[in-house]
């Protein structure tokens, strides 16, 4: 085998890895799009049951075919304060089990010798799926075609990797070099390094399976390379954690310690068994699954991850306490920067767009609650002229201004993601206007506090009748808010219809407030300064009602 053949084999291996990675991404994108609502429901459940957390992590990773994406998403949830470290740990355990599905699929594709192999049969799905996507009439059919295409391309890439391994296996020098790498620690380190470079444990495990299948390495060598891939898979999570908050860093450290613990445990167990005269892991698996080297390594991968989870489950509390001790809380408490942070969304969630959309909606609803809370503060200040709430008001107003910009920027990054369905795209398109409307509610509330300040400087206050009318219109605004939020949350058109009726009533009542003011003014029941501020306040309240109803109206464009 000459230099040209060696170069050709290396390029074939690179092509196989590239197609394999694209196939995983294609399957992930289309699976997320097709099952976005189910994924939203699945990952939004914060349960106290640790085994349910493992199940959610397993199913979620099996669905999106990426333990890295699942872990990064979990880090985003923890950073947003939606999930405890213990819940995150159990979901990470499940993600490790879910990632074994890819290895089992790869092993399945290597059956068949004297007949058409399963690799060829499954590879044909790439063409079938392409035809389905090409002639699809609906988005769902197109997504199904994309899933089938990705599944087929998975085996096209695997076939290319296997053929390159066949070429390397024909070289005595390569086999001799690899046979000398028998030290388990060195093999684990090599698997870790290669996985960190590729940034996909699924690809590294698939390469190891192909190497064992073609006889390029022994089963025991493949086992230690696969162990190393588990450690290397932590790189993506570590990068995501280092750029996020304290709990995000702790979550990435949990992932690392969990995977390292499993590898150390099995390495010690392997050495202890062989030293006592027992069989190695490879020999055990060869007896359990004779004549099927690819299945032997895939089954080790599954047994390894499942056993590690079973052992680590009772130690979750200890693991959480350990990472909390290593990554200590920040010394600053309640700084302005912390006050401006998101509650529900995080840039790490961009890896899983359908879930990011659900979190964006929660963040906007939280912004709405903040806006109405500040409106109520402003009314309290205006009626009582008690300015003790002004510090809280200013902090909330500052946060509203920040959220207006920050949520819009997040939506800009999220909107082009191909995994989103039509419903999510239309929702995101309307969210720009929604956050602006909510920020304007904050501005009008700020105007009301300015009217109160004007009253204080003039040493005047609203009459009892005027104060009573202000309280009444406040109750109408709060009732409108409740109906709008119910409509916005559940896309409920009945609630929107009720909100429209309330908004019409507010328009009529604010007009009546103006008439009542003129009557009081003519009867010398209030002063010109108080009257001017009263009319401005009623106008601001009417504008707040307009912006609230704008928020509700966004649901009319959503697909039914």
C-alpha positions in Angstrom: 0.0 0.0 0.0 1.7 3.2 -1.2 1.6 6.8 -0.2 -1.4 7.6 -2.5 -3.5 4.8 -1.0 -2.7 6.0 2.6 -3.7 9.6 1.7 -6.8 8.2 0.1 -7.7 6.3 3.2 -7.2 9.3 5.5 -9.3 11.5 3.2 -12.0 8.8 3.2 -12.0 8.7 7.0 -12.3 12.5 7.1 -15.2 12.3 4.6 -16.9 9.6 6.7 -16.6 11.6 9.9 -18.0 14.7 8.1 -21.0 12.9 6.7 -21.6 11.2 10.1 -21.6 14.6 11.9 -23.9 16.2 9.3 -26.2 13.2 9.6 -26.4 13.5 13.4 -27.1 17.2 13.0 -29.8 16.7 10.4 -31.5 14.0 12.5 -31.3 16.3 15.6 -32.7 19.3 13.8 -35.7 17.5 12.2 -36.4 15.4 15.3 -36.5 18.6 17.4 -38.8 20.3 14.9 -41.2 17.4 14.6 -41.4 16.9 18.3 -40.8 20.4 19.6 -44.0 20.6 21.7 -43.3 17.2 23.4 -39.7 18.2 24.0 -40.9 21.5 25.6 -43.2 19.5 27.9 -40.6 16.9 28.7 -37.7 19.2 29.6 -39.9 21.8 31.4 -40.8 19.2 34.1 -38.8 19.9 37.2 -39.5 16.7 39.3 -38.2 15.6 42.7 -38.0 12.1 41.4 -34.4 11.4 40.5 -35.2 8.4 38.3 -37.7 10.5 36.4 -34.8 12.9 35.8 -32.7 10.1 34.4 -35.6 9.0 32.2 -36.1 12.6 30.8 -32.3 12.9 30.1 -32.3 9.5 28.4 -35.4 10.1 26.2 -34.4 13.6 25.4 -30.8 12.6 24.3 -32.1 9.6 22.3 -34.6 12.0 20.5 -32.1 14.7 19.6 -29.1 12.4 19.2 -26.7 14.6 21.1 -25.7 14.2 24.7 -23.7 17.4 24.3 -26.8 19.4 23.2 -28.7 17.9 26.1 -26.0 18.8 28.7 -25.6 22.3 27.4 -29.4 22.8 27.6 -29.4 21.5 31.2 -26.7 24.0 32.0 -28.9 26.7 30.5 -31.8 25.6 32.7 -29.6 25.6 35.8 -28.2 29.0 35.0 -31.8 30.3 34.6 -32.6 29.0 38.0 -35.2 26.6 36.7 -33.5 23.4 37.9 -31.6 22.4 41.0 -28.2 20.9 40.8 -29.5 17.5 41.9 -32.1 17.5 39.2 -29.5 18.5 36.6 -27.2 15.7 37.8 -29.9 13.0 37.3 -30.7 14.4 33.8 -27.0 14.3 32.9 -26.9 10.7 34.0 -29.8 10.0 31.6 -28.0 11.9 28.8 -25.1 9.4 29.1 -27.5 6.5 28.7 -29.3 8.2 25.8 -26.1 8.6 23.9 -25.6 4.8 23.8 -28.4 4.6 21.3 -26.1 5.8 18.5 -23.6 3.1 19.2 -26.3 0.4 19.1 -27.5 1.8 15.7 -23.9 1.7 14.4 -23.4 -1.8 15.6 -26.7 -2.9 14.0 -25.5 -1.5 10.7 -22.4 -3.8 10.6 -24.4 -7.1 10.3 -24.4 -9.0 7.1 -21.6 -10.6 5.2 -22.8 -13.1 2.5 -25.9 -11.0 1.9 -26.7 -7.4 1.5 -25.3 -5.8 4.7 -27.6 -3.7 7.0 -25.2 -0.8 6.3 -26.1 -0.8 2.6 -29.8 -1.3 3.4 -29.9 1.6 5.9 -27.8 3.8 3.7 -30.5 3.6 1.1 -32.7 5.5 3.5 -30.7 8.7 2.6 -32.2 8.5 -1.0 -35.7 7.6 0.2 -35.7 10.4 2.7 -34.4 12.9 0.1 -37.3 12.0 -2.2 -39.8 12.3 0.6 -38.5 15.8 1.5 -38.4 16.8 -2.2 -42.0 16.0 -2.9 -43.4 16.8 0.6 -46.4 19.0 0.7 -46.4 19.7 4.5 -43.7 20.8 6.9 -44.2 17.7 9.0 -43.7 15.4 6.0 -40.6 17.4 5.1 -39.3 16.9 8.6 -39.9 13.1 8.5 -38.0 13.0 5.2 -35.2 14.9 6.9 -35.1 12.3 9.7 -35.0 9.4 7.3 -32.3 11.1 5.2 -30.2 11.8 8.3 -30.6 8.2 9.4 -29.4 7.0 6.0 -26.5 9.4 5.9 -25.4 8.1 9.3 -24.6 4.7 7.6 -23.1 6.3 4.5 -20.6 8.0 6.8 -20.1 4.8 8.8 -19.5 2.8 5.6 -16.8 5.3 4.5 -15.2 5.1 8.0 -15.2 1.3 7.9 -13.7 1.2 4.4 -10.9 3.5 5.5 -10.3 1.2 8.5 -10.1 -1.8 6.1 -7.4 0.0 4.2 -5.4 0.7 7.4 -5.9 -2.8 8.6 -4.1 -4.1 5.5 -1.0 -2.2 6.6 1.2 -4.3 8.9 3.0 -1.1 10.1 -0.2 0.5 11.3 -1.4 -2.7 13.0 2.0 -3.1 14.7 1.9 0.5 15.9 -1.6 0.2 17.3 -0.8 -3.1 18.9 1.9 -1.4 21.0 -0.6 1.0 22.5 -1.9 -1.4 25.1 -1.6 0.7 28.2 -5.2 1.4 29.4 -4.4 4.9 30.7 -2.8 5.8 27.4 -5.8 4.5 25.4 -8.2 6.4 27.6 -6.1 9.6 27.2 -6.1 9.1 23.4 -9.9 8.6 23.3 -10.3 11.7 25.4 -8.1 13.8 23.2 -9.7 12.6 19.9 -13.2 13.2 21.3 -12.3 16.7 22.5 -11.0 17.5 19.0 -14.0 16.1 17.2 -16.4 17.3 19.9 -18.6 14.3 19.5 -18.5 11.1 21.6 -20.9 9.4 19.2 -18.4 9.8 16.3 -15.4 8.6 18.4 -17.4 5.6 19.6 -18.4 4.8 16.1 -14.8 5.0 14.9 -13.8 2.7 17.7 -16.5 0.2 16.7 -15.4 0.4 13.1 -11.7 -0.2 14.2 -12.7 -3.2 16.2 -15.0 -4.6 13.4 -12.1 -4.4 10.9 -9.6 -5.9 13.3 -7.5 -2.7 13.4 -7.6 -2.8 17.2 -8.5 -5.4 19.7 -11.8 -5.3 21.6 -10.1 -4.3 24.9 -8.3 -1.4 23.1 -11.7 -0.3 21.7 -13.2 -0.5 25.2 -10.6 1.9 26.7 -10.9 4.3 23.7 -14.7 4.4 24.3 -14.1 5.1 28.0 -11.9 8.0 27.0 -14.7 9.3 24.7 -16.9 9.7 27.7 -14.4 12.0 29.3 -13.8 13.9 26.1 -17.5 14.5 25.7 -17.4 16.9 28.7 -15.4 19.5 26.8 -18.6 21.1 25.2 -20.3 21.3 28.6 -17.2 22.7 30.3 -17.0 25.5 27.6 -20.7 26.3 28.1 -20.3 26.3 31.9 -17.3 28.5 32.0 -19.1 31.3 30.1 -22.2 31.1 32.4 -23.1 31.6 36.1 -21.8 29.8 39.2 -24.4 27.0 39.1 -23.7 26.5 35.4 -20.0 25.9 36.3 -21.1 23.5 39.0 -23.3 21.6 36.5 -20.4 21.2 34.0 -18.2 20.0 36.8 -20.8 17.4 37.8 -20.7 16.1 34.3 -16.9 15.9 34.3 -16.7 14.2 37.8 -19.5 11.8 36.9 -17.8 10.6 33.7 -14.3 10.5 35.2 -15.7 8.5 38.2 -17.2 5.9 35.8 -14.0 5.5 33.9 -11.8 5.2 37.0 -14.2 2.7 38.5 -14.2 0.5 35.5 -10.4 0.8 35.0 -9.8 -0.2 38.6 -12.3 -3.1 38.3 -10.7 -4.3 35.1 -7.2 -4.3 36.5 -8.4 -6.0 39.7 -10.2 -8.8 37.8 -7.4 -9.5 35.4 -4.8 -9.4 38.2 -6.8 -12.0 40.1 -6.7 -14.3 37.0 -10.1 -13.4 35.7 -11.1 -12.5 32.1 -10.7 -9.0 30.7 -13.8 -7.0 29.7 -13.1 -7.9 26.1 -13.0 -11.7 26.8 -16.2 -11.5 28.8 -18.0 -9.7 26.0 -16.6 -12.1 23.3 -18.2 -15.0 25.3 -21.5 -13.1 25.7 -21.8 -12.0 22.0 -19.6 -14.4 20.0 -18.8 -13.4 16.4 -20.2 -9.9 16.6 -17.3 -7.5 17.5 -19.3 -4.4 16.8 -22.1 -5.5 19.1 -19.6 -6.4 21.8 -18.2 -2.9 21.9 -21.7 -1.3 21.7 -22.9 -3.4 24.5 -20.0 -2.5 26.7 -20.8 1.2 26.0 -24.3 0.6 27.2 -23.4 -1.5 30.2 -20.7 0.9 31.2 -23.0 4.0 31.2 -26.0 2.2 32.8 -23.8 0.7 35.6 -22.1 4.0 36.3 -25.6 5.7 36.6 -26.8 2.9 39.0 -23.7 3.4 41.2 -23.7 7.2 41.2 -27.4 7.7 41.9 -27.1 7.2 45.7 -24.0 9.5 45.6 -25.8 12.4 43.9 -26.1 14.4 47.1 -22.4 13.9 47.8 -21.5 14.9 44.3 -23.6 18.1 44.5 -21.9 19.0 47.8 -18.5 18.4 46.3 -19.0 20.7 43.4 -20.6 23.3 45.6 -17.5 23.2 47.8 -15.1 23.5 44.8 -17.0 26.3 43.0 -18.0 28.6 45.9 -20.6 31.3 45.8 -19.6 34.7 44.7 -19.0 37.2 47.5 -21.2 39.8 45.8 -24.8 39.8 46.8 -27.6 41.3 44.8 -25.5 43.4 42.5 -27.1 45.4 39.6 -25.6 43.0 37.1 -27.2 40.0 38.8 -30.5 41.9 39.0 -30.5 42.4 35.3 -29.9 38.7 34.4 -32.5 36.6 32.7 -34.7 34.4 34.8 -35.6 31.8 32.3 -33.5 32.0 29.2 -29.8 31.5 28.6 -27.6 31.6 25.5 -26.8 27.9 26.0 -30.5 27.1 25.2 -29.8 28.3 21.6 -28.6 24.7 21.1 -32.1 23.5 21.5 -34.3 26.1 19.8 -37.8 24.7 20.5 -37.1 24.7 24.2 -35.5 28.2 23.9 -38.8 29.5 22.5 -40.8 28.1 25.5 -38.3 29.7 27.8 -38.5 33.0 25.9 -42.3 33.0 26.4 -41.8 32.5 30.2 -39.2 35.4 30.3 -41.7 37.7 28.5 -44.5 36.8 30.8 -42.2 37.5 33.8 -41.4 40.9 32.2 -45.2 41.5 31.9 -45.6 40.8 35.6 -42.8 43.2 36.4 -44.4 45.9 34.3 -47.8 45.6 36.0 -46.1 45.5 39.4 -44.4 48.8 38.6 -47.7 50.2 37.4 -49.3 49.4 40.7 -46.4 50.9 42.6 -46.8 54.1 40.6 -50.5 54.3 41.5 -49.7 53.8 45.1 -47.2 56.6 45.0 -49.5 58.9 43.1 -52.5 58.4 45.5 -50.6 58.4 48.8 -47.6 60.6 47.8 -45.6 58.1 49.8 -42.3 57.7 47.9 -40.8 54.8 50.0 -41.3 52.4 47.0 -39.3 54.6 44.6 -36.0 52.6 44.9 -37.8 49.4 44.1 -39.6 51.2 41.3 -36.4 52.5 39.7 -34.7 49.0 39.9 -37.7 47.4 38.2 -37.8 50.2 35.5 -34.1 49.6 34.9 -34.7 45.9 34.5 -37.6 46.5 32.1 -35.4 48.7 29.9 -32.7 46.0 30.0 -35.1 43.2 29.1 -36.5 45.1 26.2 -33.1 45.1 24.6 -31.8 41.7 25.9 -34.8 39.7 24.9 -34.9 41.3 21.5 -31.2 40.3 20.9 -31.9 36.8 22.1 -34.8 36.5 19.7 -32.7 37.8 16.8 -30.2 34.9 17.5 -33.0 32.3 17.9 -35.2 33.2 15.0 -33.0 31.8 12.1 -32.6 28.4 13.7 -33.8 25.7 11.2 -35.3 23.5 14.0 -38.2 25.9 14.6 -41.6 25.1 13.3 -44.0 27.7 11.8 -45.8 28.3 15.1 -42.5 29.2 16.8 -41.4 31.4 14.0 -44.6 33.4 14.0 -44.5 33.7 17.8 -40.9 35.0 17.8 -41.7 37.5 15.1 -44.4 39.0 17.3 -42.3 39.0 20.4 -40.3 42.1 19.3 -43.5 44.2 19.5 -44.5 42.5 22.7 -41.4 43.4 24.7 -41.6 46.9 23.3 -45.2 47.3 24.5 -44.2 46.0 28.0 -41.3 48.4 28.2 -43.7 51.3 27.2 -46.0 50.3 30.1 -43.0 50.8 32.4 -42.4 54.2 30.8 -46.0 55.4 31.4 -45.8 54.1 35.0 -42.7 56.2 35.3 -44.7 59.2 34.0 -47.2 58.6 36.7 -44.5 58.8 39.4 -43.4 62.1 37.8 -46.9 63.5 38.2 -46.8 62.4 41.8 -43.5 64.3 42.3 -45.1 67.4 40.8 -47.9 67.1 43.3 -45.5 66.8 46.2 -43.5 69.8 45.1 -46.7 71.8 44.8 -47.7 70.5 48.3 -51.0 69.3 46.9 -52.8 65.9 46.6 -55.7 64.4 44.7 -59.2 64.9 46.1 -61.0 61.9 47.7 -63.2 61.5 44.6 -60.3 61.7 42.2 -58.3 59.1 44.3 -61.4 56.8 44.3 -61.6 57.0 40.5 -57.8 56.3 40.1 -58.2 53.2 42.3 -61.2 52.1 40.2 -59.3 52.4 36.9 -56.3 50.6 38.5 -58.6 47.6 39.2 -59.8 47.7 35.6 -56.2 47.7 34.3 -55.3 44.7 36.6 -58.4 42.8 35.4 -57.3 43.6 31.8 -53.8 42.4 32.6 -55.1 39.1 33.9 -57.2 38.4 30.8 -54.4 39.4 28.5 -51.9 37.1 30.2 -54.3 34.2 30.1 -54.9 34.8 26.4 -51.1 35.2 25.8 -50.2 32.1 27.8 -52.7 29.7 26.3 -53.5 31.5 23.0 -57.1 31.8 24.3 -59.2 33.9 21.9 -62.1 33.9 24.4 -59.9 35.6 27.0 -58.8 38.1 24.3 -62.4 38.9 23.5 -63.0 39.7 27.2 -59.8 41.7 27.3 -61.1 43.8 24.3 -64.3 44.5 26.2 -62.4 45.6 29.3 -60.1 47.8 27.2 -63.2 49.5 25.7 -64.5 50.1 29.2 -61.2 51.7 30.2 -61.4 54.0 27.2 -64.9 55.1 28.2 -64.0 55.4 31.9 -60.9 57.5 31.3 -63.0 59.8 29.2 -65.5 60.0 32.0 -62.6 60.8 34.4 -61.9 63.9 32.3 -65.5 65.0 32.4 -65.6 64.5 36.2 -62.4 66.5 36.6 -63.9 69.5 34.7 -66.9 69.3 37.0 -64.8 69.2 40.1 -62.7 72.1 38.8 -65.7 74.2 38.2 -66.9 73.5 41.8 -63.5 74.4 43.2 -63.0 70.8 44.5 -59.5 70.6 43.1 -56.7 72.9 42.0 -55.3 73.5 38.5 -52.0 71.7 39.4 -53.9 68.6 40.7 -56.3 68.7 37.8 -53.5 68.9 35.2 -51.7 65.9 36.8 -54.9 64.0 37.1 -55.7 64.4 33.4 -52.2 63.3 32.5 -52.5 60.3 34.7 -55.7 59.2 33.1 -54.2 59.6 29.7 -51.2 57.4 30.8 -53.5 54.8 32.1 -55.4 54.7 28.8 -52.1 54.3 26.9 -51.1 51.4 29.3 -54.4 49.7 28.4 -53.6 50.1 24.7 -50.2 48.5 25.1 -51.6 45.6 27.2 -54.2 44.9 24.5 -51.4 44.9 21.9 -49.7 42.1 23.8 -52.9 40.0 23.7 -53.5 40.7 20.0 -50.3 38.9 19.0 -52.1 35.5 19.5 -54.4 36.2 16.5 -51.6 35.5 14.1 -50.6 32.1 15.6 -51.5 29.0 13.6 -54.5 27.1 14.9 
